[in-house]
């Protein structure tokens, strides 16, 4: 969908102008991975309109294969407007205009399932499930057990504004149970599923995925594997420019490290570093840190990792020593 970003802080009623950008959890992840050198494809539906044309061109410019995107001649491309505030605060406002959109018409019959399943990893989002009954049917088909399916990654992405009533939580839980890798925020698990006992309570309620990552914001993240392993990694301190885009960036960083078969602690650290790249720029999408820099920082000892303090521009210096990259107030 097309995202309209506010030109100034304030309520939607008071913001005088908006800048156009691209949005969408799955496409954000695909763009981040492509920018890091991975081969990615985005499969979706957009309207046969200017906004759809812009989305396909902008996402393709990141190096993402968009040949699987279909144009709907009747339904428009979805759009949304948001305020500048942190999504986790009560001041954050979002206005979605996605009912009847081209993406809401995604079903098992309107989409190329072979193309969707053609990669090593299939990354899905709970946002798609909220768009229509047809989208929910598609998501159920993609998360159902099937021979030779790729590793299915599912980011819960609970957006109450897109769901009617309380059905969303149950749908998202069922989809998560069918995935191989699940990302969920600790706050999302509380809002969607009433789980308030921390990451271990989330794992107890969701034992099926071989990999579960519970994100705790500035508190770091905890990963659970299929063998009972539990791995926690703190997040580095970050000078936040805009508190948006971090969740998708974290998923992209973790998936990048997964594609490289790195151990789980390193995957968590790469997720944190990619999230820090997003947090230190104003928009939703940010170039990820270069692989050499990310590997070097992810390989720091516990004490040095704990001293990291990342501010705007930190991804640009690929030659500085580790102690120079530790930023203190």
C-alpha positions in Angstrom: 0.0 0.0 0.0 1.0 3.6 -0.3 1.9 5.3 3.0 1.4 9.0 3.6 3.9 10.3 6.2 3.2 13.5 8.2 5.2 16.6 7.4 4.9 17.7 11.1 4.0 16.2 14.4 0.4 16.4 15.6 -3.0 14.9 15.2 -4.2 13.8 11.8 -6.7 16.6 11.9 -3.9 19.1 12.4 -1.1 17.9 10.0 -1.0 20.2 7.0 0.7 18.0 4.5 1.9 14.4 3.9 4.8 12.9 2.0 4.1 9.8 -0.1 6.1 6.6 0.6 5.7 2.9 0.2 4.4 0.7 3.0 3.5 -2.9 3.8 5.2 -5.3 6.2 6.1 -8.0 3.7 7.4 -5.6 1.1 9.4 -3.7 3.7 11.1 -7.0 4.6 11.7 -7.9 1.0 13.3 -4.4 0.3 15.6 -4.7 3.3 16.8 -8.2 2.3 17.3 -7.1 -1.3 19.3 -4.1 -0.2 21.6 -6.5 1.7 22.2 -8.6 -1.4 19.6 -11.4 -1.0 17.4 -12.5 -3.9 13.8 -11.6 -3.0 10.4 -11.5 -4.6 7.3 -9.7 -3.6 4.0 -11.3 -4.7 0.8 -9.2 -4.2 -2.0 -7.3 -5.9 -2.2 -3.6 -6.6 -4.7 -1.4 -8.5 -4.2 -0.5 -12.1 -3.7 3.1 -11.0 -0.9 5.5 -10.3 -0.4 4.4 -6.7 0.0 0.8 -7.8 2.5 1.8 -10.5 4.5 3.8 -7.9 4.5 0.8 -5.5 5.8 -1.6 -8.1 8.4 0.8 -9.4 9.6 1.8 -5.9 9.9 -1.7 -4.5 11.5 -3.0 -7.7 14.1 -0.2 -7.4 15.4 -2.0 -4.3 16.2 -5.0 -6.4 13.0 -6.9 -5.5 11.5 -9.2 -8.2 8.0 -7.8 -8.7 7.0 -10.1 -11.6 4.5 -11.9 -9.3 2.5 -8.7 -8.6 -0.8 -8.6 -10.4 -2.8 -5.5 -11.3 -6.5 -5.4 -10.5 -8.5 -3.5 -13.1 -11.4 -2.7 -10.7 -10.1 -2.4 -7.2 -7.8 0.5 -6.1 -4.4 0.3 -4.4 -4.7 0.6 -0.6 -3.4 3.7 1.2 -3.0 4.8 4.7 -2.1 7.9 6.7 -0.3 8.0 10.0 1.0 10.4 12.6 4.6 10.8 13.6 4.2 9.4 17.1 5.3 6.0 18.3 2.8 3.3 17.4 2.9 2.0 21.0 1.6 5.3 22.4 -1.9 6.7 22.7 -1.0 9.7 20.5 -0.4 7.5 17.5 -3.1 7.7 14.9 -3.5 5.6 11.7 -6.2 6.0 9.1 -6.5 2.9 6.8 -8.2 3.0 3.4 -7.9 -0.6 2.4 -11.5 -1.9 2.4 -12.2 -3.2 -1.2 -8.5 -2.7 -2.2 -6.7 -4.8 -4.7 -4.8 -6.5 -2.0 -8.0 -7.4 -0.2 -8.9 -9.5 -3.2 -6.0 -11.9 -2.7 -7.3 -15.5 -2.5 -6.0 -19.0 -3.3 -7.5 -18.6 -6.8 -6.4 -15.1 -7.6 -2.8 -15.6 -6.6 0.0 -17.8 -8.1 0.7 -20.2 -5.2 3.7 -21.8 -6.9 5.3 -18.4 -7.2 4.5 -17.6 -3.6 6.2 -20.8 -2.4 9.2 -20.6 -4.7 11.8 -19.2 -2.3 13.8 -20.7 0.6 11.7 -18.6 3.0 8.1 -17.4 2.7 7.5 -14.4 4.9 3.9 -13.6 5.8 2.2 -11.0 8.0 -0.9 -11.0 10.1 -1.9 -7.7 8.5 -2.8 -9.6 5.3 -5.1 -11.9 7.2 -7.1 -8.8 8.5 -7.9 -7.6 5.0 -10.7 -10.0 4.0 -12.1 -13.5 4.3 -10.3 -14.4 1.1 -7.0 -13.2 2.4 -7.5 -15.3 5.6 -8.2 -18.3 3.4 -5.0 -17.7 1.5 -3.0 -17.3 4.7 -4.5 -20.6 6.1 -3.5 -22.4 2.9 0.1 -21.0 3.0 0.5 -21.9 6.7 -1.0 -25.4 6.3 1.4 -28.4 6.3 2.3 -29.3 2.8 5.2 -31.4 1.2 8.2 -29.4 0.2 6.9 -26.0 1.4 9.6 -23.4 2.2 10.3 -22.3 5.7 7.3 -20.2 6.6 8.0 -17.1 8.6 5.1 -15.3 10.2 5.1 -11.8 11.8 2.0 -11.5 13.9 1.8 -7.7 13.4 -1.5 -7.3 15.3 -3.2 -4.1 14.1 -6.4 -3.7 16.1 -7.6 -1.0 13.7 -7.9 -3.5 10.9 -9.9 -6.1 12.8 -13.6 -6.0 13.7 -14.4 -7.3 17.1 -12.2 -9.8 19.0 -11.8 -12.4 16.2 -8.3 -11.2 15.2 -6.5 -12.7 18.1 -7.8 -16.2 17.5 -7.0 -16.0 13.8 -3.5 -14.8 14.4 -2.8 -17.5 17.0 -4.0 -20.2 14.6 -1.8 -18.9 11.8 1.2 -18.6 14.1 0.7 -22.3 15.1 1.1 -23.3 11.4 4.3 -21.3 10.8 7.9 -22.5 11.2 9.2 -19.2 12.5 7.1 -16.6 14.4 7.9 -13.0 15.3 5.6 -11.4 18.0 6.0 -8.4 20.2 5.5 -9.0 24.0 3.0 -6.1 23.9 1.2 -7.7 20.9 0.9 -11.0 22.7 -0.7 -9.2 25.7 -3.2 -7.3 23.5 -4.1 -10.1 21.1 -3.9 -13.1 23.3 -4.1 -11.8 26.9 -0.6 -13.2 27.6 1.0 -11.0 30.3 3.6 -13.4 31.8 6.5 -12.4 29.6 8.3 -14.4 26.8 8.1 -17.7 28.5 4.3 -17.4 28.8 4.2 -16.7 25.0 6.2 -19.8 24.3 4.0 -21.9 26.6 0.9 -20.8 24.6 2.7 -21.2 21.3 4.8 -24.3 21.4 4.3 -25.4 17.8 6.7 -23.2 15.8 10.3 -24.5 15.5 11.5 -21.0 16.1 9.7 -18.3 18.1 11.1 -14.8 18.6 9.5 -12.6 21.3 10.4 -8.9 20.8 10.6 -6.7 23.9 11.4 -3.3 22.3 14.2 -1.6 24.1 14.3 -4.7 26.4 15.8 -6.9 23.6 14.4 -10.1 22.3 14.2 -13.8 23.3 14.3 -16.7 20.8 13.2 -20.3 21.4 14.2 -23.3 19.3 12.6 -26.7 18.7 14.9 -28.3 21.2 14.0 -26.3 24.3 16.7 -23.8 23.8 16.1 -20.2 25.0 18.4 -17.4 23.9 18.1 -13.7 25.0 19.9 -10.8 23.5 19.7 -7.2 24.8 19.1 -4.4 22.3 21.7 -1.7 21.9 20.8 1.8 23.0 19.6 3.8 20.1 19.1 7.5 19.5 15.6 7.2 17.9 14.8 9.5 15.0 11.4 7.9 14.3 9.9 4.9 16.1 8.5 3.2 13.0 9.8 0.4 10.8 11.8 -1.3 13.5 9.7 -4.5 13.5 10.0 -5.2 9.8 13.7 -4.3 9.9 14.2 -6.7 12.8 12.5 -9.5 10.9 14.6 -8.8 7.8 17.9 -8.8 9.8 16.9 -12.0 11.6 15.9 -13.6 8.3 19.2 -12.5 6.6 21.2 -14.2 9.3 18.9 -17.3 9.0 19.6 -17.5 5.3 23.3 -17.5 6.3 22.8 -20.2 8.9 24.1 -18.1 11.7 23.5 -19.3 15.3 20.4 -18.0 17.1 22.2 -15.4 19.3 23.8 -13.9 16.2 20.4 -13.8 14.4 18.9 -11.9 17.3 21.8 -9.4 17.2 21.5 -8.9 13.5 17.8 -8.3 14.0 18.6 -5.6 16.6 21.2 -4.0 14.4 18.8 -3.8 11.4 16.1 -2.4 13.7 18.6 0.2 15.0 19.2 1.3 11.4 15.5 1.9 10.9 15.1 3.7 14.2 17.8 6.2 13.4 16.2 7.5 10.2 12.9 9.4 9.8 11.1 7.0 7.4 9.9 3.4 7.6 12.7 1.9 5.4 16.4 2.3 6.0 19.5 0.8 4.3 20.7 -2.1 6.5 24.2 -2.0 7.9 26.8 -3.5 5.6 27.4 -7.2 6.2 31.0 -6.7 7.4 30.0 -4.0 9.9 27.0 -6.0 11.1 29.0 -9.2 11.5 31.7 -7.3 13.4 29.2 -5.7 15.8 27.2 -8.9 16.2 30.4 -10.6 17.2 31.3 -8.3 20.0 31.7 -9.7 23.5 28.8 -9.2 26.0 30.4 -6.2 27.7 31.1 -4.4 24.4 27.7 -5.2 23.0 26.2 -3.8 26.1 28.0 -0.5 25.7 26.8 0.0 22.1 25.0 3.3 21.7 23.9 3.9 18.1 22.8 7.2 16.6 21.9 8.6 13.2 24.6 7.8 10.6 26.0 4.8 12.4 25.7 2.5 9.5 27.8 4.7 7.2 31.1 4.3 8.9 32.3 0.8 8.0 36.0 1.3 9.0 35.8 2.6 12.5 37.0 0.4 15.4 34.4 -1.1 17.7 35.2 1.3 20.5 34.6 4.3 18.2 31.2 2.9 17.3 30.2 2.8 20.9 28.3 6.1 21.4 27.8 7.5 24.8 25.5 10.4 25.8 
